[in-house]
Amino acid sequence: MSKSLVRRLLADKGFSGKAFAAQLAAWGTAVLVPPRKKQRAAMPSALLKVIAEWRNRIETTFSEITDRMELARHGAHTFWGLLTRTAATIAAHTLQLTCPCQHLTEAT
């Protein structure tokens, strides 16, 4: 697979295992995990800032989807119901971020 077609999976530190990374690499996916403390000491501060910004963005998005949009309390009874509610919640979150209409995001 060419380098331009390599997919990247941004994962948590819990997915930093070599076997997991090797399996996904065989499927054409590179696993990106946050650096450990010893690795961070040798990194340039500009790169650490970028990593911190992305981590903050991801954590904020997860919080908005699970807490504010109540996906953590989805109430689905089947797998397909859960899949449908998850897709609808992610679509609503994306629309909320891209829609210039502020009245759609304000509580009534």
Sequence and secondary structure as in RCSB ss.txt:
>XXXX:A:sequence
MSKSLVRRLLADKGFSGKAFAAQLAAWGTAVLVPPRKKQRAAMPSALLKVIAEWRNRIETTFSEITDRMELARHG
AHTFWGLLTRTAATIAAHTLQLTCPCQHLTEAT
>XXXX:A:secstr
  GGG EEEE  GGG  HHHHHHHHHTTEEEE    HHHHHTS HHHHHHHHHHHHHHHHHHHIIIIIT GGG  
 SSHHHHHHHHHHHHHHHHHHHH   GGGTS  
